[in-house]
Amino acid sequence: GIKKGIMELADALLVNKADGDNKIRANMARAEYNRALHFLAPATEGWRTKAYSCSSMSGEGIDTIWSVIQQFREQTTGSGVFEKRRQRQTLDWVYSMVEEHLRASFFNHAGVESIRAEIEEAVINGHIPPTVAAQQLIHKYEGRY
């Protein structure tokens, strides 16, 4: 089936292996994706998302796809969308690294490690709700417990 959540994020969809006995099925899949894309808002303002078929074995369709990529880059660079997206990705990367560090710091904290199994068991057995468990773990991490 079609994965709507992924399609909503895409600026283009590529159906590979459009060669040999699979060519008809690949082109049918491309047509189905294009019908579905018609009903979705574009992932990038001012750009219409389309599906394309290609064959990495024969090279058929690769030139078209490369041309679409270049057109997308030119349009988004000219409108400033490309730079804004790149800046957002850079900031997302920063906060992803912060979250990764905090997560490791939290779960490697001696105090958290000392009560984690007990807290997990209490939650699983229904003795304390998840909100209380989280609060106890955080307080232990912050040295308030």
N, CA, C and O atoms as CSV, one atom per row, in Angstrom:
chain,resi,resn,atom,element,x,y,z
A,1,GLY,N,N,0.804,-1.180,0.000
A,1,GLY,CA,C,0.000,0.000,0.000
A,1,GLY,C,C,0.857,1.258,0.000
A,1,GLY,O,O,2.077,1.196,0.148
A,2,ILE,N,N,0.219,2.360,-0.163
A,2,ILE,CA,C,0.895,3.650,-0.204
A,2,ILE,C,C,1.069,4.171,1.211
A,2,ILE,O,O,0.121,4.175,1.997
A,3,LYS,N,N,2.262,4.607,1.534
A,3,LYS,CA,C,2.572,5.164,2.843
A,3,LYS,C,C,2.348,6.669,2.794
A,3,LYS,O,O,3.232,7.422,2.384
A,4,LYS,N,N,1.164,7.104,3.211
A,4,LYS,CA,C,0.787,8.514,3.104
A,4,LYS,C,C,1.741,9.422,3.865
A,4,LYS,O,O,2.109,10.479,3.352
A,5,GLY,N,N,2.152,9.049,5.065
A,5,GLY,CA,C,3.027,9.900,5.862
A,5,GLY,C,C,4.336,10.207,5.167
A,5,GLY,O,O,4.839,11.327,5.249
A,6,ILE,N,N,4.886,9.224,4.487
A,6,ILE,CA,C,6.141,9.422,3.755
A,6,ILE,C,C,5.890,10.288,2.530
A,6,ILE,O,O,6.686,11.172,2.210
A,7,MET,N,N,4.795,10.034,1.857
A,7,MET,CA,C,4.488,10.803,0.650
A,7,MET,C,C,4.306,12.282,0.953
A,7,MET,O,O,4.630,13.128,0.120
A,8,GLU,N,N,3.796,12.600,2.123
A,8,GLU,CA,C,3.587,14.002,2.490
A,8,GLU,C,C,4.895,14.743,2.700
A,8,GLU,O,O,4.910,15.974,2.677
A,9,LEU,N,N,5.990,14.028,2.903
A,9,LEU,CA,C,7.296,14.640,3.134
A,9,LEU,C,C,8.134,14.743,1.866
A,9,LEU,O,O,9.117,15.483,1.831
A,10,ALA,N,N,7.756,14.015,0.835
A,10,ALA,CA,C,8.590,13.890,-0.362
A,10,ALA,C,C,8.366,15.031,-1.352
A,10,ALA,O,O,7.258,15.546,-1.502
A,11,ASP,N,N,9.449,15.406,-2.017
A,11,ASP,CA,C,9.368,16.373,-3.107
A,11,ASP,C,C,9.322,15.665,-4.456
A,11,ASP,O,O,8.989,16.273,-5.473
A,12,ALA,N,N,9.660,14.373,-4.459
A,12,ALA,CA,C,9.550,13.520,-5.643
A,12,ALA,C,C,9.546,12.077,-5.153
A,12,ALA,O,O,10.168,11.751,-4.142
A,13,LEU,N,N,8.840,11.220,-5.881
A,13,LEU,CA,C,8.845,9.789,-5.574
A,13,LEU,C,C,9.434,9.048,-6.764
A,13,LEU,O,O,9.082,9.320,-7.911
A,14,LEU,N,N,10.321,8.120,-6.487
A,14,LEU,CA,C,10.966,7.348,-7.543
A,14,LEU,C,C,10.608,5.883,-7.400
A,14,LEU,O,O,10.756,5.293,-6.330
A,15,VAL,N,N,10.135,5.305,-8.492
A,15,VAL,CA,C,9.866,3.873,-8.538
A,15,VAL,C,C,10.983,3.278,-9.381
A,15,VAL,O,O,11.024,3.474,-10.595
A,16,ASN,N,N,11.881,2.555,-8.741
A,16,ASN,CA,C,13.034,1.956,-9.415
A,16,ASN,C,C,12.642,0.585,-9.975
A,16,ASN,O,O,11.532,0.101,-9.757
A,17,LYS,N,N,13.556,-0.008,-10.679
A,17,LYS,CA,C,13.394,-1.350,-11.270
A,17,LYS,C,C,12.297,-1.371,-12.323
A,17,LYS,O,O,11.595,-2.371,-12.471
A,18,ALA,N,N,12.147,-0.274,-13.054
A,18,ALA,CA,C,11.177,-0.202,-14.142
A,18,ALA,C,C,11.826,-0.765,-15.400
A,18,ALA,O,O,12.069,-0.045,-16.369
A,19,ASP,N,N,12.099,-2.055,-15.367
A,19,ASP,CA,C,12.742,-2.716,-16.494
A,19,ASP,C,C,12.280,-4.171,-16.569
A,19,ASP,O,O,11.730,-4.714,-15.611
A,20,GLY,N,N,12.513,-4.784,-17.719
A,20,GLY,CA,C,12.165,-6.191,-17.905
A,20,GLY,C,C,10.704,-6.473,-17.594
A,20,GLY,O,O,9.813,-5.692,-17.928
A,21,ASP,N,N,10.482,-7.608,-16.946
A,21,ASP,CA,C,9.120,-8.030,-16.607
A,21,ASP,C,C,8.451,-7.107,-15.596
A,21,ASP,O,O,7.230,-7.134,-15.439
A,22,ASN,N,N,9.232,-6.305,-14.922
A,22,ASN,CA,C,8.711,-5.443,-13.860
A,22,ASN,C,C,8.302,-4.056,-14.362
A,22,ASN,O,O,7.714,-3.278,-13.611
A,23,LYS,N,N,8.606,-3.742,-15.617
A,23,LYS,CA,C,8.381,-2.389,-16.126
A,23,LYS,C,C,6.903,-1.977,-16.045
A,23,LYS,O,O,6.592,-0.859,-15.635
A,24,ILE,N,N,6.012,-2.864,-16.428
A,24,ILE,CA,C,4.583,-2.530,-16.405
A,24,ILE,C,C,4.119,-2.274,-14.976
A,24,ILE,O,O,3.400,-1.309,-14.719
A,25,ARG,N,N,4.530,-3.140,-14.040
A,25,ARG,CA,C,4.140,-2.950,-12.634
A,25,ARG,C,C,4.710,-1.653,-12.072
A,25,ARG,O,O,4.027,-0.947,-11.331
A,26,ALA,N,N,5.954,-1.337,-12.417
A,26,ALA,CA,C,6.579,-0.101,-11.927
A,26,ALA,C,C,5.830,1.122,-12.454
A,26,ALA,O,O,5.605,2.080,-11.715
A,27,ASN,N,N,5.450,1.090,-13.716
A,27,ASN,CA,C,4.716,2.219,-14.291
A,27,ASN,C,C,3.306,2.326,-13.717
A,27,ASN,O,O,2.781,3.429,-13.571
A,28,MET,N,N,2.692,1.196,-13.392
A,28,MET,CA,C,1.388,1.223,-12.730
A,28,MET,C,C,1.523,1.819,-11.327
A,28,MET,O,O,0.668,2.591,-10.891
A,29,ALA,N,N,2.587,1.464,-10.631
A,29,ALA,CA,C,2.830,2.020,-9.293
A,29,ALA,C,C,3.045,3.525,-9.388
A,29,ALA,O,O,2.520,4.285,-8.574
A,30,ARG,N,N,3.822,3.955,-10.386
A,30,ARG,CA,C,4.052,5.390,-10.588
A,30,ARG,C,C,2.732,6.120,-10.801
A,30,ARG,O,O,2.500,7.176,-10.212
A,31,ALA,N,N,1.864,5.557,-11.645
A,31,ALA,CA,C,0.565,6.181,-11.920
A,31,ALA,C,C,-0.290,6.234,-10.649
A,31,ALA,O,O,-0.974,7.227,-10.402
A,32,GLU,N,N,-0.252,5.174,-9.848
A,32,GLU,CA,C,-1.019,5.151,-8.598
A,32,GLU,C,C,-0.506,6.221,-7.634
A,32,GLU,O,O,-1.293,6.919,-6.995
A,33,TYR,N,N,0.809,6.343,-7.536
A,33,TYR,CA,C,1.390,7.379,-6.673
A,33,TYR,C,C,0.985,8.768,-7.154
A,33,TYR,O,O,0.632,9.625,-6.344
A,34,ASN,N,N,1.032,8.996,-8.457
A,34,ASN,CA,C,0.650,10.312,-8.984
A,34,ASN,C,C,-0.814,10.634,-8.691
A,34,ASN,O,O,-1.149,11.781,-8.396
A,35,ARG,N,N,-1.686,9.626,-8.771
A,35,ARG,CA,C,-3.100,9.862,-8.431
A,35,ARG,C,C,-3.232,10.256,-6.958
A,35,ARG,O,O,-3.986,11.169,-6.619
A,36,ALA,N,N,-2.501,9.570,-6.095
A,36,ALA,CA,C,-2.562,9.880,-4.656
A,36,ALA,C,C,-1.957,11.247,-4.366
A,36,ALA,O,O,-2.491,12.003,-3.554
A,37,LEU,N,N,-0.848,11.570,-5.022
A,37,LEU,CA,C,-0.175,12.854,-4.794
A,37,LEU,C,C,-1.056,14.032,-5.183
A,37,LEU,O,O,-0.934,15.122,-4.624
A,38,HIS,N,N,-1.933,13.809,-6.132
A,38,HIS,CA,C,-2.844,14.860,-6.590
A,38,HIS,C,C,-3.686,15.419,-5.436
A,38,HIS,O,O,-4.085,16.583,-5.467
A,39,PHE,N,N,-3.954,14.591,-4.420
A,39,PHE,CA,C,-4.808,14.995,-3.305
A,39,PHE,C,C,-4.030,15.540,-2.108
A,39,PHE,O,O,-4.631,16.014,-1.144
A,40,LEU,N,N,-2.710,15.478,-2.161
A,40,LEU,CA,C,-1.888,15.922,-1.030
A,40,LEU,C,C,-1.331,17.318,-1.267
A,40,LEU,O,O,-1.056,17.709,-2.401
A,41,ALA,N,N,-1.173,18.053,-0.190
A,41,ALA,CA,C,-0.505,19.358,-0.281
A,41,ALA,C,C,0.972,19.105,-0.573
A,41,ALA,O,O,1.539,18.136,-0.067
A,42,PRO,N,N,1.600,19.951,-1.372
A,42,PRO,CA,C,3.021,19.744,-1.672
A,42,PRO,C,C,3.890,19.888,-0.424
A,42,PRO,O,O,3.593,20.684,0.467
A,43,ALA,N,N,4.960,19.112,-0.377
A,43,ALA,CA,C,5.895,19.184,0.751
A,43,ALA,C,C,6.637,20.515,0.745
A,43,ALA,O,O,6.990,21.043,1.799
A,44,THR,N,N,6.869,21.047,-0.444
A,44,THR,CA,C,7.567,22.318,-0.597
A,44,THR,C,C,6.656,23.286,-1.340
A,44,THR,O,O,6.168,22.994,-2.432
A,45,GLU,N,N,6.438,24.441,-0.726
A,45,GLU,CA,C,5.557,25.441,-1.320
A,45,GLU,C,C,6.051,25.821,-2.714
A,45,GLU,O,O,7.236,26.081,-2.924
A,46,GLY,N,N,5.115,25.846,-3.657
A,46,GLY,CA,C,5.456,26.242,-5.012
A,46,GLY,C,C,5.990,25.106,-5.873
A,46,GLY,O,O,6.362,25.334,-7.024
A,47,TRP,N,N,6.037,23.902,-5.347
A,47,TRP,CA,C,6.563,22.752,-6.080
A,47,TRP,C,C,5.500,21.662,-6.091
A,47,TRP,O,O,4.899,21.373,-5.057
A,48,ARG,N,N,5.270,21.071,-7.222
A,48,ARG,CA,C,4.296,19.983,-7.315
A,48,ARG,C,C,5.035,18.652,-7.269
A,48,ARG,O,O,5.845,18.353,-8.147
A,49,THR,N,N,4.756,17.863,-6.252
A,49,THR,CA,C,5.383,16.555,-6.100
A,49,THR,C,C,4.804,15.595,-7.131
A,49,THR,O,O,3.589,15.507,-7.303
A,50,LYS,N,N,5.696,14.875,-7.814
A,50,LYS,CA,C,5.287,13.883,-8.808
A,50,LYS,C,C,6.072,12.603,-8.580
A,50,LYS,O,O,7.118,12.597,-7.931
A,51,ALA,N,N,5.540,11.519,-9.133
A,51,ALA,CA,C,6.222,10.226,-9.091
A,51,ALA,C,C,6.845,9.958,-10.457
A,51,ALA,O,O,6.292,10.333,-11.491
A,52,TYR,N,N,7.990,9.313,-10.443
A,52,TYR,CA,C,8.727,8.988,-11.656
A,52,TYR,C,C,9.163,7.535,-11.576
A,52,TYR,O,O,9.338,6.986,-10.489
A,53,SER,N,N,9.336,6.920,-12.740
A,53,SER,CA,C,9.875,5.564,-12.757
A,53,SER,C,C,11.225,5.589,-13.452
A,53,SER,O,O,11.491,6.423,-14.317
A,54,CYS,N,N,12.067,4.652,-13.049
A,54,CYS,CA,C,13.399,4.581,-13.631
A,54,CYS,C,C,13.933,3.155,-13.509
A,54,CYS,O,O,13.350,2.304,-12.839
A,55,SER,N,N,15.035,2.931,-14.165
A,55,SER,CA,C,15.737,1.657,-14.059
A,55,SER,C,C,17.208,1.946,-13.824
A,55,SER,O,O,17.871,2.558,-14.661
A,56,SER,N,N,17.706,1.510,-12.699
A,56,SER,CA,C,19.136,1.696,-12.442
A,56,SER,C,C,19.959,0.733,-13.291
A,56,SER,O,O,21.146,0.964,-13.521
A,57,MET,N,N,19.335,-0.342,-13.755
A,57,MET,CA,C,20.043,-1.319,-14.593
A,57,MET,C,C,20.246,-0.782,-16.009
A,57,MET,O,O,21.358,-0.818,-16.536
A,58,SER,N,N,19.174,-0.284,-16.623
A,58,SER,CA,C,19.275,0.185,-18.003
A,58,SER,C,C,19.584,1.676,-18.093
A,58,SER,O,O,20.047,2.157,-19.128
A,59,GLY,N,N,19.330,2.400,-17.015
A,59,GLY,CA,C,19.539,3.845,-17.021
A,59,GLY,C,C,18.328,4.621,-17.501
A,59,GLY,O,O,18.339,5.852,-17.499
A,60,GLU,N,N,17.284,3.917,-17.912
A,60,GLU,CA,C,16.081,4.581,-18.409
A,60,GLU,C,C,15.436,5.412,-17.300
A,60,GLU,O,O,15.220,4.924,-16.190
A,61,GLY,N,N,15.134,6.665,-17.613
A,61,GLY,CA,C,14.480,7.560,-16.665
A,61,GLY,C,C,15.432,8.337,-15.771
A,61,GLY,O,O,15.016,9.289,-15.110
A,62,ILE,N,N,16.691,7.953,-15.739
A,62,ILE,CA,C,17.657,8.615,-14.850
A,62,ILE,C,C,17.873,10.069,-15.270
A,62,ILE,O,O,17.951,10.953,-14.417
A,63,ASP,N,N,17.969,10.324,-16.578
A,63,ASP,CA,C,18.152,11.705,-17.054
A,63,ASP,C,C,16.978,12.592,-16.634
A,63,ASP,O,O,17.174,13.738,-16.229
A,64,THR,N,N,15.774,12.065,-16.731
A,64,THR,CA,C,14.587,12.825,-16.330
A,64,THR,C,C,14.638,13.152,-14.846
A,64,THR,O,O,14.370,14.282,-14.438
A,65,ILE,N,N,14.984,12.158,-14.049
A,65,ILE,CA,C,15.045,12.360,-12.603
A,65,ILE,C,C,16.115,13.386,-12.249
A,65,ILE,O,O,15.894,14.247,-11.398
A,66,TRP,N,N,17.267,13.298,-12.895
A,66,TRP,CA,C,18.335,14.267,-12.624
A,66,TRP,C,C,17.880,15.676,-12.992
A,66,TRP,O,O,18.183,16.635,-12.282
A,67,SER,N,N,17.158,15.798,-14.091
A,67,SER,CA,C,16.633,17.099,-14.511
A,67,SER,C,C,15.646,17.648,-13.474
A,67,SER,O,O,15.665,18.842,-13.173
A,68,VAL,N,N,14.789,16.787,-12.932
A,68,VAL,CA,C,13.829,17.203,-11.901
A,68,VAL,C,C,14.574,17.682,-10.661
A,68,VAL,O,O,14.206,18.694,-10.065
A,69,ILE,N,N,15.618,16.956,-10.273
A,69,ILE,CA,C,16.420,17.348,-9.102
A,69,ILE,C,C,17.032,18.728,-9.323
A,69,ILE,O,O,16.999,19.578,-8.433
A,70,GLN,N,N,17.586,18.946,-10.504
A,70,GLN,CA,C,18.194,20.247,-10.808
A,70,GLN,C,C,17.146,21.364,-10.809
A,70,GLN,O,O,17.401,22.455,-10.298
A,71,GLN,N,N,15.976,21.095,-11.379
A,71,GLN,CA,C,14.899,22.095,-11.387
A,71,GLN,C,C,14.470,22.433,-9.960
A,71,GLN,O,O,14.259,23.599,-9.625
A,72,PHE,N,N,14.346,21.408,-9.131
A,72,PHE,CA,C,13.954,21.621,-7.739
A,72,PHE,C,C,14.991,22.479,-7.029
A,72,PHE,O,O,14.651,23.421,-6.312
A,73,ARG,N,N,16.246,22.146,-7.234
A,73,ARG,CA,C,17.330,22.899,-6.581
A,73,ARG,C,C,17.323,24.362,-7.035
A,73,ARG,O,O,17.440,25.271,-6.213
A,74,GLU,N,N,17.188,24.581,-8.325
A,74,GLU,CA,C,17.155,25.954,-8.855
A,74,GLU,C,C,15.969,26.739,-8.288
A,74,GLU,O,O,16.123,27.883,-7.860
A,75,GLN,N,N,14.797,26.124,-8.289
A,75,GLN,CA,C,13.595,26.819,-7.813
A,75,GLN,C,C,13.694,27.123,-6.325
A,75,GLN,O,O,13.384,28.238,-5.905
A,76,THR,N,N,14.119,26.159,-5.524
A,76,THR,CA,C,14.170,26.381,-4.077
A,76,THR,C,C,15.328,27.284,-3.683
A,76,THR,O,O,15.237,27.999,-2.685
A,77,THR,N,N,16.395,27.264,-4.433
A,77,THR,CA,C,17.506,28.181,-4.160
A,77,THR,C,C,17.076,29.609,-4.482
A,77,THR,O,O,17.334,30.536,-3.714
A,78,GLY,N,N,16.421,29.771,-5.621
A,78,GLY,CA,C,15.960,31.091,-6.033
A,78,GLY,C,C,14.930,31.694,-5.095
A,78,GLY,O,O,14.901,32.909,-4.902
A,79,SER,N,N,14.095,30.863,-4.517
A,79,SER,CA,C,13.035,31.363,-3.632
A,79,SER,C,C,13.488,31.493,-2.180
A,79,SER,O,O,12.769,32.050,-1.350
A,80,GLY,N,N,14.683,30.979,-1.873
A,80,GLY,CA,C,15.184,31.030,-0.500
A,80,GLY,C,C,14.757,29.845,0.355
A,80,GLY,O,O,15.198,29.713,1.496
A,81,VAL,N,N,13.904,28.984,-0.187
A,81,VAL,CA,C,13.416,27.818,0.556
A,81,VAL,C,C,14.559,26.860,0.880
A,81,VAL,O,O,14.609,26.293,1.972
A,82,PHE,N,N,15.467,26.683,-0.062
A,82,PHE,CA,C,16.584,25.748,0.134
A,82,PHE,C,C,17.429,26.168,1.338
A,82,PHE,O,O,17.761,25.344,2.190
A,83,GLU,N,N,17.772,27.447,1.401
A,83,GLU,CA,C,18.605,27.951,2.501
A,83,GLU,C,C,17.871,27.853,3.840
A,83,GLU,O,O,18.462,27.462,4.847
A,84,LYS,N,N,16.600,28.205,3.849
A,84,LYS,CA,C,15.814,28.104,5.092
A,84,LYS,C,C,15.742,26.661,5.576
A,84,LYS,O,O,15.866,26.390,6.770
A,85,ARG,N,N,15.541,25.748,4.646
A,85,ARG,CA,C,15.473,24.332,5.002
A,85,ARG,C,C,16.819,23.850,5.541
A,85,ARG,O,O,16.872,23.101,6.517
A,86,ARG,N,N,17.885,24.275,4.911
A,86,ARG,CA,C,19.236,23.896,5.357
A,86,ARG,C,C,19.499,24.434,6.762
A,86,ARG,O,O,20.065,23.731,7.600
A,87,GLN,N,N,19.096,25.666,7.022
A,87,GLN,CA,C,19.269,26.246,8.361
A,87,GLN,C,C,18.468,25.468,9.400
A,87,GLN,O,O,18.964,25.196,10.494
A,88,ARG,N,N,17.223,25.109,9.058
A,88,ARG,CA,C,16.377,24.331,9.974
A,88,ARG,C,C,17.011,22.965,10.260
A,88,ARG,O,O,17.002,22.497,11.398
A,89,GLN,N,N,17.558,22.334,9.223
A,89,GLN,CA,C,18.213,21.036,9.392
A,89,GLN,C,C,19.435,21.155,10.294
A,89,GLN,O,O,19.699,20.270,11.108
A,90,THR,N,N,20.174,22.238,10.150
A,90,THR,CA,C,21.352,22.450,10.990
A,90,THR,C,C,20.949,22.613,12.446
A,90,THR,O,O,21.571,22.030,13.334
A,91,LEU,N,N,19.911,23.402,12.694
A,91,LEU,CA,C,19.431,23.563,14.070
A,91,LEU,C,C,18.864,22.252,14.620
A,91,LEU,O,O,19.079,21.922,15.786
A,92,ASP,N,N,18.148,21.513,13.787
A,92,ASP,CA,C,17.636,20.206,14.218
A,92,ASP,C,C,18.786,19.287,14.617
A,92,ASP,O,O,18.675,18.530,15.581
A,93,TRP,N,N,19.878,19.353,13.882
A,93,TRP,CA,C,21.056,18.537,14.177
A,93,TRP,C,C,21.633,18.936,15.542
A,93,TRP,O,O,21.980,18.072,16.347
A,94,VAL,N,N,21.732,20.236,15.796
A,94,VAL,CA,C,22.233,20.724,17.088
A,94,VAL,C,C,21.404,20.128,18.219
A,94,VAL,O,O,21.949,19.550,19.159
A,95,TYR,N,N,20.081,20.272,18.124
A,95,TYR,CA,C,19.219,19.813,19.211
A,95,TYR,C,C,19.152,18.292,19.298
A,95,TYR,O,O,18.924,17.737,20.373
A,96,SER,N,N,19.345,17.634,18.195
A,96,SER,CA,C,19.420,16.176,18.218
A,96,SER,C,C,20.644,15.721,19.008
A,96,SER,O,O,20.575,14.765,19.780
A,97,MET,N,N,21.767,16.416,18.807
A,97,MET,CA,C,22.982,16.078,19.561
A,97,MET,C,C,22.808,16.397,21.045
A,97,MET,O,O,23.277,15.643,21.898
A,98,VAL,N,N,22.141,17.503,21.359
A,98,VAL,CA,C,21.873,17.848,22.759
A,98,VAL,C,C,21.002,16.762,23.394
A,98,VAL,O,O,21.300,16.286,24.490
A,99,GLU,N,N,19.935,16.376,22.711
A,99,GLU,CA,C,19.043,15.337,23.240
A,99,GLU,C,C,19.785,14.019,23.447
A,99,GLU,O,O,19.591,13.342,24.457
A,100,GLU,N,N,20.627,13.664,22.496
A,100,GLU,CA,C,21.408,12.424,22.609
A,100,GLU,C,C,22.324,12.472,23.835
A,100,GLU,O,O,22.436,11.495,24.575
A,101,HIS,N,N,22.969,13.610,24.037
A,101,HIS,CA,C,23.856,13.762,25.195
A,101,HIS,C,C,23.061,13.691,26.500
A,101,HIS,O,O,23.455,12.990,27.432
A,102,LEU,N,N,21.946,14.413,26.563
A,102,LEU,CA,C,21.130,14.411,27.779
A,102,LEU,C,C,20.576,13.018,28.082
A,102,LEU,O,O,20.542,12.595,29.237
A,103,ARG,N,N,20.152,12.323,27.057
A,103,ARG,CA,C,19.636,10.962,27.231
A,103,ARG,C,C,20.713,10.049,27.806
A,103,ARG,O,O,20.466,9.315,28.763
A,104,ALA,N,N,21.905,10.098,27.221
A,104,ALA,CA,C,23.012,9.266,27.714
A,104,ALA,C,C,23.377,9.662,29.139
A,104,ALA,O,O,23.595,8.798,29.988
A,105,SER,N,N,23.444,10.962,29.404
A,105,SER,CA,C,23.776,11.450,30.742
A,105,SER,C,C,22.743,10.979,31.757
A,105,SER,O,O,23.095,10.560,32.860
A,106,PHE,N,N,21.475,11.049,31.385
A,106,PHE,CA,C,20.392,10.643,32.281
A,106,PHE,C,C,20.475,9.150,32.600
A,106,PHE,O,O,20.479,8.759,33.767
A,107,PHE,N,N,20.541,8.322,31.562
A,107,PHE,CA,C,20.501,6.876,31.788
A,107,PHE,C,C,21.800,6.313,32.350
A,107,PHE,O,O,21.808,5.203,32.881
A,108,ASN,N,N,22.898,7.057,32.243
A,108,ASN,CA,C,24.165,6.617,32.836
A,108,ASN,C,C,24.392,7.208,34.230
A,108,ASN,O,O,25.398,6.903,34.871
A,109,HIS,N,N,23.491,8.029,34.694
A,109,HIS,CA,C,23.595,8.659,36.010
A,109,HIS,C,C,23.455,7.578,37.087
A,109,HIS,O,O,22.513,6.786,37.059
A,110,ALA,N,N,24.382,7.551,38.017
A,110,ALA,CA,C,24.397,6.510,39.056
A,110,ALA,C,C,23.094,6.481,39.851
A,110,ALA,O,O,22.571,5.407,40.150
A,111,GLY,N,N,22.572,7.648,40.190
A,111,GLY,CA,C,21.327,7.708,40.952
A,111,GLY,C,C,20.152,7.130,40.184
A,111,GLY,O,O,19.332,6.403,40.745
A,112,VAL,N,N,20.071,7.452,38.904
A,112,VAL,CA,C,18.993,6.929,38.060
A,112,VAL,C,C,19.141,5.418,37.925
A,112,VAL,O,O,18.169,4.672,38.047
A,113,GLU,N,N,20.378,4.978,37.669
A,113,GLU,CA,C,20.624,3.537,37.542
A,113,GLU,C,C,20.227,2.789,38.812
A,113,GLU,O,O,19.746,1.658,38.746
A,114,SER,N,N,20.428,3.424,39.967
A,114,SER,CA,C,20.161,2.743,41.239
A,114,SER,C,C,18.670,2.513,41.506
A,114,SER,O,O,18.315,1.600,42.252
A,115,ILE,N,N,17.791,3.329,40.905
A,115,ILE,CA,C,16.352,3.159,41.167
A,115,ILE,C,C,15.556,2.763,39.928
A,115,ILE,O,O,14.356,2.506,40.020
A,116,ARG,N,N,16.201,2.711,38.792
A,116,ARG,CA,C,15.488,2.481,37.532
A,116,ARG,C,C,14.710,1.159,37.527
A,116,ARG,O,O,13.523,1.152,37.201
A,117,ALA,N,N,15.347,0.062,37.875
A,117,ALA,CA,C,14.673,-1.239,37.838
A,117,ALA,C,C,13.465,-1.260,38.770
A,117,ALA,O,O,12.409,-1.791,38.424
A,118,GLU,N,N,13.630,-0.684,39.937
A,118,GLU,CA,C,12.539,-0.642,40.922
A,118,GLU,C,C,11.364,0.187,40.393
A,118,GLU,O,O,10.205,-0.204,40.531
A,119,ILE,N,N,11.676,1.317,39.798
A,119,ILE,CA,C,10.644,2.205,39.241
A,119,ILE,C,C,9.919,1.502,38.084
A,119,ILE,O,O,8.691,1.524,38.003
A,120,GLU,N,N,10.692,0.886,37.200
A,120,GLU,CA,C,10.086,0.197,36.059
A,120,GLU,C,C,9.133,-0.899,36.533
A,120,GLU,O,O,8.028,-1.040,36.009
A,121,GLU,N,N,9.563,-1.664,37.516
A,121,GLU,CA,C,8.726,-2.740,38.049
A,121,GLU,C,C,7.446,-2.177,38.675
A,121,GLU,O,O,6.367,-2.747,38.510
A,122,ALA,N,N,7.569,-1.069,39.384
A,122,ALA,CA,C,6.399,-0.442,40.004
A,122,ALA,C,C,5.398,0.031,38.952
A,122,ALA,O,O,4.188,-0.075,39.150
A,123,VAL,N,N,5.899,0.548,37.843
A,123,VAL,CA,C,5.013,0.997,36.759
A,123,VAL,C,C,4.335,-0.208,36.115
A,123,VAL,O,O,3.119,-0.218,35.924
A,124,ILE,N,N,5.128,-1.220,35.782
A,124,ILE,CA,C,4.587,-2.414,35.126
A,124,ILE,C,C,3.519,-3.087,35.986
A,124,ILE,O,O,2.515,-3.573,35.467
A,125,ASN,N,N,3.738,-3.113,37.292
A,125,ASN,CA,C,2.789,-3.753,38.208
A,125,ASN,C,C,1.621,-2.850,38.592
A,125,ASN,O,O,0.732,-3.264,39.336
A,126,GLY,N,N,1.621,-1.618,38.087
A,126,GLY,CA,C,0.517,-0.706,38.343
A,126,GLY,C,C,0.537,-0.047,39.715
A,126,GLY,O,O,-0.476,0.493,40.158
A,127,HIS,N,N,1.693,-0.088,40.395
A,127,HIS,CA,C,1.785,0.514,41.727
A,127,HIS,C,C,1.951,2.032,41.674
A,127,HIS,O,O,1.538,2.740,42.592
A,128,ILE,N,N,2.560,2.527,40.592
A,128,ILE,CA,C,2.686,3.979,40.405
A,128,ILE,C,C,2.404,4.305,38.941
A,128,ILE,O,O,2.727,3.513,38.056
A,129,PRO,N,N,1.806,5.462,38.683
A,129,PRO,CA,C,1.552,5.851,37.289
A,129,PRO,C,C,2.846,6.332,36.617
A,129,PRO,O,O,3.783,6.743,37.301
A,130,PRO,N,N,2.897,6.281,35.289
A,130,PRO,CA,C,4.084,6.729,34.551
A,130,PRO,C,C,4.510,8.156,34.895
A,130,PRO,O,O,5.705,8.451,34.923
A,131,THR,N,N,3.553,9.040,35.155
A,131,THR,CA,C,3.902,10.432,35.473
A,131,THR,C,C,4.692,10.526,36.774
A,131,THR,O,O,5.647,11.297,36.870
A,132,VAL,N,N,4.299,9.751,37.761
A,132,VAL,CA,C,5.014,9.739,39.040
A,132,VAL,C,C,6.387,9.105,38.859
A,132,VAL,O,O,7.373,9.580,39.423
A,133,ALA,N,N,6.451,8.035,38.075
A,133,ALA,CA,C,7.729,7.369,37.815
A,133,ALA,C,C,8.709,8.333,37.157
A,133,ALA,O,O,9.872,8.415,37.552
A,134,ALA,N,N,8.234,9.058,36.155
A,134,ALA,CA,C,9.096,10.021,35.465
A,134,ALA,C,C,9.580,11.092,36.431
A,134,ALA,O,O,10.754,11.462,36.424
A,135,GLN,N,N,8.677,11.581,37.253
A,135,GLN,CA,C,9.042,12.616,38.228
A,135,GLN,C,C,10.101,12.095,39.201
A,135,GLN,O,O,11.051,12.813,39.512
A,136,GLN,N,N,9.957,10.879,39.677
A,136,GLN,CA,C,10.935,10.306,40.608
A,136,GLN,C,C,12.300,10.145,39.944
A,136,GLN,O,O,13.326,10.451,40.551
A,137,LEU,N,N,12.315,9.667,38.703
A,137,LEU,CA,C,13.583,9.505,37.985
A,137,LEU,C,C,14.258,10.857,37.754
A,137,LEU,O,O,15.467,10.993,37.942
A,138,ILE,N,N,13.481,11.844,37.352
A,138,ILE,CA,C,14.038,13.182,37.106
A,138,ILE,C,C,14.558,13.795,38.399
A,138,ILE,O,O,15.638,14.387,38.412
A,139,HIS,N,N,13.819,13.662,39.462
A,139,HIS,CA,C,14.282,14.195,40.757
A,139,HIS,C,C,15.579,13.515,41.188
A,139,HIS,O,O,16.474,14.170,41.723
A,140,LYS,N,N,15.683,12.228,40.962
A,140,LYS,CA,C,16.919,11.514,41.309
A,140,LYS,C,C,18.078,12.057,40.465
A,140,LYS,O,O,19.180,12.273,40.971
A,141,TYR,N,N,17.815,12.271,39.191
A,141,TYR,CA,C,18.837,12.796,38.281
A,141,TYR,C,C,19.278,14.198,38.705
A,141,TYR,O,O,20.461,14.534,38.643
A,142,GLU,N,N,18.318,15.003,39.132
A,142,GLU,CA,C,18.612,16.384,39.529
A,142,GLU,C,C,19.108,16.486,40.963
A,142,GLU,O,O,19.423,17.576,41.440
A,143,GLY,N,N,19.177,15.354,41.649
A,143,GLY,CA,C,19.692,15.354,43.013
A,143,GLY,C,C,18.697,15.822,44.045
A,143,GLY,O,O,19.091,16.219,45.142
A,144,ARG,N,N,17.401,15.786,43.720
A,144,ARG,CA,C,16.368,16.248,44.648
A,144,ARG,C,C,15.689,15.089,45.368
A,144,ARG,O,O,14.700,15.298,46.071
A,145,TYR,N,N,16.210,13.848,45.204
A,145,TYR,CA,C,15.511,12.688,45.753
A,145,TYR,C,C,16.496,11.760,46.395
A,145,TYR,O,O,16.109,10.716,46.920
